[in-house]
């Protein structure tokens, strides 16, 4: 499911107030689990990419950007993630040509195109499998709150436009556990995008002596969309990010369709998208993560949608990549595969 709107409403709504007792219990249990000492430390350094909240802050695009940065510096990263949205719980080394998104999740397929990628519901077990590959460093996509695996460095992404929403824990708000409980294990706070909603969290991080850096998600080759009339559809944590990016790229977003995060598109979904797009002569367009859940499937309507749909490719731009590498030096040391 996608994050409800009331999560991002600063002043308390009746839904948030009603769910606050459950949120407090959820946050308490998560924080208690967070205190546990990790049961396993990997042979290679582990850099974790996480966030304070549920929902998309760009962890996978950032993991890809960090992978490229580390490779340029002579390191050989491998990716470790849960494989959310897939049926296979792992541990499994993902071969893109051998698995579908329904099995391993969309993020795993995207990452596996750039380097050795292991999915595992048990991160410690997954790290042991990834250690056997030709890598020098592990990039852990999500899992900041997971205590099973030791993290050598945790980069937490914070959306500048939304911050931590209403500052309540799931299901009353977007936080995975109380903010202050999480802050103590952050190595670096990466503020993504522009906006002032995250200012209190930035100030709290600075007071705690945590370094801040900035990054932004930018469309790739967006000029081709100037003036294009589109139907934008997405099944990601926050579909409105796609819609906003398309408008910034100059596209005319005539219709939008939002689906639950990691949604596995059905034949009925594809027929609806195609029918609406054809009726108004619109270009169907989606995200890279959504497209991998369409590509290669045999159902006629889904194959047709995959054939006609365009993809808005995005990339994470780190403002000071050299400064980030410098910050990571003590963690990486001279370890190179």
Beta strands, then each sheet from edge to edge (+ up, - down):
strand 1: 45-51
strand 2: 77-81
strand 3: 90-93
strand 4: 117-120
strand 5: 137-141
strand 6: 153-159
strand 7: 188-192
strand 8: 211-219
strand 9: 229-234
strand 10: 252-258
strand 11: 283-287
strand 12: 310-312
strand 13: 314-318
sheet 1: 3+ 4- 2- 5- 1- 6- 7- 8- 13+
sheet 2: 10+ 9+ 11+ 12+
end
